[in-house]
């Protein structure tokens, strides 16, 4: 990084302070959303979508709820032209949806664009020309006056063609490369175009200020937007739009601060597709608003399905950590995070609060089509007892006692560490069944009977290997009597028997599940679980499981 001196800031601050946007805390209402997936996004694909794919993608955008959709650059290729004609001639555009098309400020392109729009119920014609210092000096080699003339000539031709063409048209102008343009000059060229179009309340126009290349920190872009908003001619009849790109990784921040600064409309794409680092991600923008209790007016209730269609049609991939849409964005592997989430979810069940507030989860994953099972807590060697217990409870209805969760948690983490992999819920459940539930070796429980219910005397039938025999015991309860019989028979010494149980509703039959922990004289605790249709039998099986754990360890 020795060439830092070759770089300088290429943006231009407004000539006066524009910081009123800083007084606003959050975005209070959704902007007008315009999807540019089918134009800006499509032109960035290695293999652009064909006609059938574009039609399917258009349908997806309509289902999500976009009311403005940029469908292409119809003068650029036959595929773009044919797509637009198909939408119009087959009446595929809903009455409440406005299509948008892009055109350079060149006569033959403008005329070809209007030819493609014949019969459109309503369309935005998006006119642009480059205005930045770099574009003027290096690409066009024209003066400011000549660049303004290009924009004004195009604006006049749009009015002429609109009058000659069947359809209903709204105009939009973009000083392309706005972020590298002197702000006073950007204002001059926009106002020159507005003076041609003469917008009214019945005939509003759109001024779009793109961060074609993101060149500044977001607060600078916001200040630029606010200055333009305060100084545009016909401002009350102008819809101010932003189109941020993500070169600096600040596309979302640019859009959000731009809205605080006066932008009423946002152009972007699903998951931020677009050239270089892409456009602003409308999914993220919309769900950020949702997390603040603001209706984004778009339907992202099934993000996995939307991402699946997006990936299939664009051949792009939604990254695992992509906000909201990524596979792992709600997933906690860390033990402390898992424990906090599990406790937060339990607190929510108990309190039923009006507003969502769960540690580490910005929004409820189920609101956007994600599942608690497998999406929130996933288990590897970094996981904790709370997360592992949560997985068993959520999927299999097993509510382990706290100390047993800790014991089982260490066991599972050790398995994950040894196998060097994430463990799926069914694998965790299989481990639990094998190591803790209804363990029958070295001593198998067969049956028991009470010989004196008042003094709690019992006869227990057990099997060790091929030998079946009866053992006797008594205590201050049935379970205590059976425990005393086992200790005498096996020569084991343990105390502090801990017992809990609950109904197990998972499956076709309602069963009882019991958990028992016993403490050896050296302080080691051994846990067992019993599952049976009878609650007492489940507790006896849990005791045998714990004792078998102890017995195995004693022999080792």
PEZI-V283580 format. One record per run of one state. SS is the DSSP state (2 for helix, 1 for strand, 0 for the rest). FROM is the first residue (numbers start at 1). TO is the last residue. If there is no record, write none. Layout:
BEGIN
ss:SS from:FROM to:TO
ss:SS from:FROM to:TO
END
This chain:
BEGIN
ss:0 from:1 to:3
ss:2 from:4 to:6
ss:0 from:7 to:19
ss:2 from:20 to:23
ss:0 from:24 to:31
ss:1 from:32 to:35
ss:0 from:36 to:36
ss:2 from:37 to:44
ss:0 from:45 to:50
ss:2 from:51 to:64
ss:0 from:65 to:67
ss:1 from:68 to:72
ss:0 from:73 to:77
ss:2 from:78 to:89
ss:0 from:90 to:97
ss:1 from:98 to:104
ss:0 from:105 to:106
ss:2 from:107 to:116
ss:0 from:117 to:119
ss:1 from:120 to:130
ss:0 from:131 to:132
ss:2 from:133 to:140
ss:0 from:141 to:143
ss:2 from:144 to:164
ss:0 from:165 to:166
ss:1 from:167 to:176
ss:0 from:177 to:177
ss:2 from:178 to:180
ss:0 from:181 to:182
ss:2 from:183 to:197
ss:0 from:198 to:204
ss:1 from:205 to:211
ss:0 from:212 to:217
ss:2 from:218 to:231
ss:0 from:232 to:234
ss:2 from:235 to:237
ss:1 from:238 to:245
ss:0 from:246 to:250
ss:2 from:251 to:260
ss:0 from:261 to:264
ss:1 from:265 to:269
ss:2 from:270 to:272
ss:0 from:273 to:278
ss:1 from:279 to:279
ss:0 from:280 to:280
ss:1 from:281 to:281
ss:2 from:282 to:291
ss:0 from:292 to:302
ss:2 from:303 to:314
ss:0 from:315 to:331
ss:1 from:332 to:332
ss:0 from:333 to:334
ss:2 from:335 to:351
ss:0 from:352 to:357
ss:1 from:358 to:358
ss:0 from:359 to:360
ss:1 from:361 to:361
ss:0 from:362 to:364
ss:2 from:365 to:368
ss:0 from:369 to:371
ss:2 from:372 to:375
ss:0 from:376 to:376
ss:1 from:377 to:377
ss:0 from:378 to:378
ss:1 from:379 to:379
ss:0 from:380 to:384
ss:2 from:385 to:396
ss:0 from:397 to:401
ss:2 from:402 to:419
ss:0 from:420 to:422
ss:1 from:423 to:423
ss:0 from:424 to:424
ss:2 from:425 to:436
ss:1 from:437 to:437
ss:0 from:438 to:443
ss:1 from:444 to:452
ss:0 from:453 to:456
ss:1 from:457 to:464
ss:0 from:465 to:466
ss:1 from:467 to:474
ss:0 from:475 to:477
ss:2 from:478 to:490
ss:0 from:491 to:493
ss:1 from:494 to:504
ss:0 from:505 to:510
ss:1 from:511 to:520
ss:0 from:521 to:524
ss:1 from:525 to:532
ss:0 from:533 to:534
ss:2 from:535 to:555
ss:0 from:556 to:556
END
